[in-house]
Amino acid sequence: MRRLLGDFLEKGVRALALAGGIALVLLALLTVYIVIMRYVVRMPQAWAFDISLFMQIGLIFLGGAYTMLEDGHVRVDLILVSLPERARLVINTITMTMVFIFSAILTWKGIQQTLANWGHYTDSTTRFPLFPSYAVIPFGAFFLCMVCISKIGGYLLVLIKSKRGD
């Protein structure tokens, strides 16, 4: 059962990362379009700025869980590598617990902000709804929470096994 949940989580996180990657490619193309329309054609597009902001939010929050899953975040481990494995596991567990708490708060507050912005629109002339750009934040943060729980569980299992001498 645990492996099934782990596979489901990993596939979900990878799907989010793919969506974030697609958002990145679309954002790059949109940026080229914005520059061409503004400086070559001399017809700036009012909608393009709002969409580019929405895509930036999406690629950040959709890719966060994948980056955590793959241990891709920047970490200064100058001191950590000199510690024994057990001490590293304890520090990693504490650190991951702190990330989990932050992500849980971000999920909770993100849901509140998403619901508070239901029916609200951007201030620009295009009047895009704000809800989708807010909704991606708790969605990505929730998956980050799930990855943190998975990693904490893994660290604790290794700690328990090392204590028993297995």
N, C-alpha and C positions, 0 to 999 in steps of 0.2 A: 504493500500500500504506500509506504514512504517513497519508494522508488517511482511509483506511478505519479505521485504528487510532485516529486522532483523533476520528472520528465515533463509534466504539464507546465510547471513553473518555468523551466528552461526554454521550452518551446514558446511560451507566451512572451518571455523576456526577449528572445531572439526575434519574434515577430514585431515587437515594439521597436527594437533596434533597427530592423529593416524599414519600418515606417519612418523612423528618425532619419535614416540614411536617405530615403526618398525625399523627405522634406529638405535635407541639405542640398541635394542635387537641384530640386525645384527652386530653392532659395538662391542658389548660384545663377541659375538661368533667369530668374526674376530680376536679380540684381543687374545682370547684363542688359536685360530689357529696359529696366528703369533708366540706366545710364544712356542707352541709345535714344530712348524716347525723350529724355530731358535735354541732352546736350547735342544730339545730332538732328533729330526731328524737331526739337524745341516744343514738344507737347508733353509736359509732365503728366503722369498718370496718378490721380489722387488716390485711387484704390490700392496701388502697388505698395505704398509704405505700410498700410495697415496689414496687408497680407504678409509682407516680409516680417513684420513683428510677430504675427501669429505663428509663422513657420519657425522663427527663432525659438519661441517658447516651446513649440512642439519638439524640435530636434533636441533641445536640452533635456526636457523631462522624459521623453520617450527613450533616450539613450542612456540615461543615468543608471537604471537597473542593470542593463547589459554591461556597462563599464564596471559596475561593482561585481557582477557575476564573474567577469574575466579578470578581476583584480587589476583593472586598467587605470585606476586613479593614481595620481601622483602621490608618492609617500616618501618622506625622508626617513630612511631606515638605518641611518648611520650608527645609532646606538642599538637599535633592535637586532641587527645581525650579530652583534657581539654577545648577546644574551643567550642563555640556554634555551632549548626548544620549549620547555614547559613555561618559562617566563614569557617567551614570545606569544605562546598560545593564550596565556592569561591577558596580556596586553591587547592582543587582537580581539579577544572576546569582549573586553571592556570597551575598546574603541568601536567595535561593531554594535554593541549595545547602545552607545551614545548616538551612533548614526541612525539606529532603529528608532530611538526616541525622537530625534529630530524629524525623521521621515514620517513617523506617526503623527506628530504635531502638524507637519506640513500637509499630510493627507486630510486631517480633521479640519484645519483652517482653510485648506483649499476647497473642500466641499462646501464650507460655509460661504466662502467668497463666490464660488460658482453659483450657488443658489441665490445669493444676494444680487448677482448680476444677471439673473434670468430676466429677459425682457429689456435689458439695457443695450445701448448701441454705442459705437465709437462716436467721437465728437467730430470726426471728419465729414466731408460732404457725402461720402459713400454710405455712412450709417450701417456698418457691419455689426452683427450681433456680437456681444462680448462673451456670451456663454461658452462657445467652443474653445476659445483661447484660455479661459479659466478652467474648463473641465479637464484639460490635458494635464494640469498640475497635480490634482489629487490622484488621477489615474496612474501617472508615472510614479508618483511618490508611494502609492500603494504597492506597486510591484517592487519598488526599492525596499519597502518594509519586508516583503516576502523573501527577497534575496537575503536581507540581513538576518531574518529568522533562520533561514537555511544555513547560512554561514555560522551563526552562533551555535546552532545545533551540531554542526560538524566540528567546530572547535571544542565544544564540551565533550563530544564523544571521544575525541583524541585525548583530551585531558583525563577523562575517566579511565580509558584504556591504559594510558601511560602510568596512572597512579596504581592501577592493579598489576602492572608489569606484563600485560599481554603482548 
